[in-house]
Amino acid sequence: MRRLAIAFVLIATVIFMSSGCSLISRTVIRSSFTSDIERLSAGTLKVESQNGSISLVGWDRDYVRIEGVSHVSGMGSEQVKEFSKSLKAIWTQSPGELNIGISHEGFTMGVSFGVSMTIYLPADLYNDYRVTTSNGPLKIEGVAGNCVLRSSNGSVSISNFEGSVNSVTSNGNYSVSSSNLYGNSYLKTSNGSVMIDLQSQPSGDLEIFTSNGRAVLSLPWTTSGMVHAKTSNGTIEVKGFQSVTFNNRSKDLVDAQLNRGTGLNLTVRTSNGSITLNGD
């Protein structure tokens, strides 16, 4: 009887809490903004946001445009309104460098917020990009140079790009298409697939790591260089090239030379997933 009474009290408490929670309203405010930046100088572009996506898109105009969306939510409507009013994109510019970020006033306790930005920029103005967001996808399109990309949770998409990439995300897929990689590039995700389609032979070191996900690379069939591929749970396939010389080959490990050359040093690792290297 005592056990039944205790169980009844617990059930009644859960029902009361559930009913109570449904009566509490949460204020959510979404705002959009647009800003233009003129009188630019060539060099480095640094962008940082929080809990939102960042996209860099090259265009044919001579200024930078920021188009963004912010979202703020919380239990206290006045606190949320005041915080939303203060949340904005900011930038500073010095010779050879443009920094874009976000700014807000007040305490963040009890408030959730984030800012997503799409930044349009002259395609040939910058040669160095540093992009960081804490939670959200990253997109690079139609620019050239050296990219350093960081996201704690989010996919990474790169298209119509030329240059080198150093990118780390903890959860998210990689998609690299219609691009040319030269110099040393490094792509890492803890959970996600890696899909790469390159228009010309990459050069230097190209390192790809994922702990959970498959890796598929499509390269010109004339690509020459060394391949080091390993998976703990999956298969490895190398096909479509003029010639492939296998130095070490098993189900989960391949060391090979493509077209008897040394221009590329490719390393691919995954703990769970297949690896496919296609010569097109």
C-alpha positions as CSV (number, residue, x, y, z in Angstrom):
1,M,0.0,0.0,0.0
2,R,2.9,2.3,0.8
3,R,4.5,1.6,-2.5
4,L,1.2,2.4,-4.3
5,A,0.9,5.7,-2.4
6,I,4.5,6.7,-3.3
7,A,3.9,5.8,-7.0
8,F,0.7,7.8,-7.0
9,V,2.6,10.9,-5.6
10,L,5.3,10.6,-8.3
11,I,2.7,10.3,-11.1
12,A,0.7,13.2,-9.7
13,T,3.9,15.3,-9.5
14,V,4.9,14.5,-13.1
15,I,1.4,15.4,-14.3
16,F,1.5,18.6,-12.4
17,M,4.9,19.6,-13.7
18,S,3.9,18.8,-17.3
19,S,0.7,20.8,-17.0
20,G,2.6,23.7,-15.4
21,C,5.2,23.7,-18.2
22,S,2.5,24.0,-20.8
23,L,1.3,27.2,-19.2
24,I,4.7,28.9,-19.4
25,S,5.2,30.8,-22.6
26,R,8.5,31.3,-24.3
27,T,9.2,34.5,-26.2
28,V,11.0,34.1,-29.6
29,I,12.1,37.0,-31.7
30,R,13.6,36.7,-35.2
31,S,15.1,39.8,-37.0
32,S,16.8,40.3,-40.3
33,F,19.4,42.9,-41.2
34,T,21.5,44.1,-44.2
35,S,24.8,46.1,-44.0
36,D,27.2,47.2,-46.7
37,I,30.9,47.8,-46.2
38,E,32.8,50.0,-48.6
39,R,36.4,51.3,-49.0
40,L,37.9,47.9,-48.8
41,S,41.5,46.8,-48.8
42,A,42.8,43.5,-50.0
43,G,44.2,40.9,-47.6
44,T,42.4,38.8,-44.9
45,L,38.7,38.4,-44.1
46,K,37.8,37.1,-40.6
47,V,34.2,36.2,-39.7
48,E,32.9,34.9,-36.4
49,S,29.4,34.1,-35.3
50,Q,27.6,32.0,-32.7
51,N,24.8,29.4,-33.0
52,G,24.3,30.1,-36.7
53,S,25.5,29.5,-40.3
54,I,28.1,31.5,-42.2
55,S,28.2,31.7,-46.0
56,L,30.9,33.5,-48.0
57,V,29.8,34.1,-51.6
58,G,32.0,35.8,-54.2
59,W,30.3,38.4,-56.5
60,D,31.3,41.0,-59.1
61,R,30.7,44.1,-57.0
62,D,33.3,46.3,-55.3
63,Y,31.8,46.2,-51.8
64,V,30.9,43.7,-49.1
65,R,27.3,43.0,-48.2
66,I,26.2,41.3,-45.0
67,E,22.7,39.7,-44.9
68,G,21.8,38.2,-41.6
69,V,19.1,36.7,-39.5
70,S,19.2,36.7,-35.7
71,H,17.1,34.7,-33.3
72,V,16.6,35.3,-29.6
73,S,14.4,33.2,-27.2
74,G,13.8,33.1,-23.5
75,M,11.1,33.0,-20.7
76,G,11.1,36.8,-19.9
77,S,9.6,38.8,-22.8
78,E,11.2,42.1,-21.8
79,Q,14.6,40.5,-21.4
80,V,14.3,38.9,-24.8
81,K,13.2,42.1,-26.4
82,E,16.0,44.2,-25.0
83,F,18.6,41.5,-25.8
84,S,17.3,41.2,-29.4
85,K,17.6,45.0,-29.9
86,S,21.2,44.9,-28.9
87,L,22.2,41.9,-30.9
88,K,23.8,43.0,-34.2
89,A,26.6,42.4,-36.7
90,I,29.7,44.6,-36.2
91,W,32.9,45.0,-38.2
92,T,36.3,46.6,-37.9
93,Q,38.7,47.3,-40.8
94,S,42.4,48.0,-40.9
95,P,44.9,48.0,-43.8
96,G,44.9,44.4,-45.1
97,E,42.2,43.0,-42.8
98,L,38.4,43.0,-42.4
99,N,36.9,41.5,-39.2
100,I,33.1,40.8,-39.0
101,G,31.5,39.5,-35.9
102,I,28.5,39.9,-33.6
103,S,27.9,42.1,-30.5
104,H,25.2,42.2,-27.8
105,E,24.5,43.9,-24.4
106,G,23.2,42.4,-21.2
107,F,23.5,39.0,-19.6
108,T,22.9,35.8,-21.6
109,M,21.6,33.8,-18.6
110,G,18.1,32.5,-19.5
111,V,18.4,33.7,-23.1
112,S,19.3,31.6,-26.2
113,F,20.5,33.4,-29.3
114,G,22.2,33.0,-32.6
115,V,23.1,34.8,-35.8
116,S,23.3,33.4,-39.3
117,M,25.1,35.5,-41.9
118,T,25.5,35.4,-45.7
119,I,28.4,37.6,-46.8
120,Y,28.8,38.7,-50.4
121,L,32.3,39.9,-51.3
122,P,34.4,40.8,-54.3
123,A,35.6,37.4,-55.6
124,D,39.3,38.5,-56.1
125,L,39.8,40.9,-53.2
126,Y,40.8,38.6,-50.3
127,N,43.4,35.8,-50.3
128,D,43.0,34.6,-46.7
129,Y,39.8,33.6,-44.9
130,R,39.2,32.7,-41.3
131,V,35.7,31.6,-40.5
132,T,34.4,30.4,-37.2
133,T,30.9,29.5,-35.7
134,S,30.1,27.5,-32.6
135,N,27.0,25.8,-34.0
136,G,26.0,25.9,-37.6
137,P,27.0,25.0,-41.2
138,L,29.7,26.8,-43.2
139,K,29.6,27.6,-46.9
140,I,32.3,28.9,-49.2
141,E,31.5,29.7,-52.8
142,G,33.2,31.5,-55.7
143,V,36.3,32.7,-54.0
144,A,40.1,31.8,-54.0
145,G,42.8,31.8,-51.4
146,N,43.6,30.1,-48.1
147,C,40.6,29.1,-45.9
148,V,40.6,28.2,-42.2
149,L,37.2,27.0,-41.2
150,R,35.9,26.0,-37.7
151,S,32.5,24.8,-36.6
152,S,31.7,22.7,-33.5
153,N,28.5,21.4,-35.1
154,G,27.7,21.8,-38.7
155,S,28.3,20.7,-42.3
156,V,30.9,22.4,-44.5
157,S,30.2,23.1,-48.2
158,I,32.8,24.4,-50.6
159,S,32.1,25.1,-54.3
160,N,33.8,27.0,-57.2
161,F,36.8,27.5,-55.0
162,E,40.5,27.6,-55.7
163,G,43.2,27.4,-53.0
164,S,43.9,25.5,-49.7
165,V,41.5,24.5,-46.9
166,N,42.1,23.8,-43.2
167,S,38.8,22.8,-41.8
168,V,37.5,21.1,-38.6
169,T,33.9,20.4,-37.6
170,S,32.8,18.0,-34.9
171,N,29.5,16.9,-36.4
172,G,28.8,17.4,-40.1
173,N,29.4,16.4,-43.7
174,Y,31.9,17.8,-46.1
175,S,31.0,18.6,-49.7
176,V,33.6,20.0,-52.1
177,S,32.6,20.4,-55.7
178,S,33.7,22.1,-58.9
179,S,36.9,23.2,-57.1
180,N,40.7,23.1,-57.3
181,L,42.8,22.4,-54.3
182,Y,46.5,23.3,-54.2
183,G,49.0,23.6,-51.4
184,N,48.2,21.6,-48.2
185,S,44.6,20.9,-47.2
186,Y,43.2,19.3,-44.1
187,L,39.5,18.3,-43.6
188,K,38.3,16.6,-40.4
189,T,34.9,15.7,-39.0
190,S,34.1,13.4,-36.1
191,N,30.8,12.4,-37.6
192,G,29.9,12.8,-41.2
193,S,30.7,11.8,-44.8
194,V,33.3,13.5,-47.0
195,M,32.4,14.0,-50.7
196,I,35.0,15.7,-52.9
197,D,34.9,16.4,-56.7
198,L,37.9,18.3,-58.0
199,Q,38.3,19.7,-61.5
200,S,42.1,19.5,-61.7
201,Q,44.9,17.6,-60.0
202,P,45.4,18.7,-56.4
203,S,49.0,19.2,-55.2
204,G,50.7,19.0,-51.9
205,D,49.3,17.2,-48.8
206,L,45.5,16.4,-48.8
207,E,44.4,14.9,-45.5
208,I,40.9,13.7,-44.8
209,F,39.7,12.3,-41.5
210,T,36.3,11.2,-40.3
211,S,35.5,8.8,-37.4
212,N,32.0,7.9,-38.7
213,G,31.2,8.2,-42.4
214,R,32.3,7.3,-45.9
215,A,34.8,9.2,-48.0
216,V,34.3,9.5,-51.8
217,L,36.8,11.4,-53.9
218,S,36.6,12.1,-57.7
219,L,39.9,13.3,-59.3
220,P,41.1,13.7,-62.9
221,W,42.1,10.3,-64.1
222,T,45.6,11.7,-64.9
223,T,46.2,12.6,-61.3
224,S,49.6,11.5,-60.1
225,G,50.7,11.0,-56.5
226,M,50.7,8.7,-53.4
227,V,47.6,7.4,-51.7
228,H,47.4,6.2,-48.1
229,A,43.9,5.0,-47.1
230,K,42.6,3.2,-44.1
231,T,39.3,2.2,-42.6
232,S,38.5,0.2,-39.5
233,N,35.1,-0.9,-40.7
234,G,34.5,-0.8,-44.4
235,T,36.1,-1.3,-47.9
236,I,38.5,0.7,-50.0
237,E,38.3,1.0,-53.8
238,V,40.7,2.8,-56.2
239,K,39.6,2.9,-59.8
240,G,39.5,4.8,-63.1
241,F,43.1,6.1,-63.2
242,Q,45.6,5.5,-66.0
243,S,47.6,3.4,-63.8
244,V,47.6,2.3,-60.1
245,T,50.6,0.6,-58.4
246,F,49.6,-1.0,-55.1
247,N,52.5,-1.2,-52.6
248,N,50.2,-2.5,-49.8
249,R,46.6,-3.7,-50.4
250,S,44.0,-5.3,-48.2
251,K,40.3,-4.9,-47.4
252,D,40.8,-2.0,-45.0
253,L,44.3,-0.6,-46.0
254,V,45.7,0.7,-49.3
255,D,49.1,2.3,-50.0
256,A,49.3,3.0,-53.7
257,Q,50.9,5.3,-56.4
258,L,48.8,6.9,-59.0
259,N,50.2,7.2,-62.5
260,R,53.8,6.8,-61.2
261,G,53.9,10.3,-59.9
262,T,54.5,12.2,-56.7
263,G,52.6,15.5,-57.1
264,L,49.9,14.6,-54.5
265,N,50.2,13.0,-51.1
266,L,46.7,11.9,-50.2
267,T,45.7,10.5,-46.8
268,V,42.2,9.3,-46.0
269,R,41.1,7.8,-42.7
270,T,37.7,6.7,-41.4
271,S,36.9,4.3,-38.5
272,N,33.4,3.5,-39.8
273,G,32.7,3.7,-43.6
274,S,34.0,2.9,-47.0
275,I,36.6,4.8,-49.0
276,T,36.2,5.3,-52.8
277,L,38.8,7.0,-55.0
278,N,37.5,7.6,-58.6
279,G,39.5,8.7,-61.6
280,D,37.3,10.7,-64.0
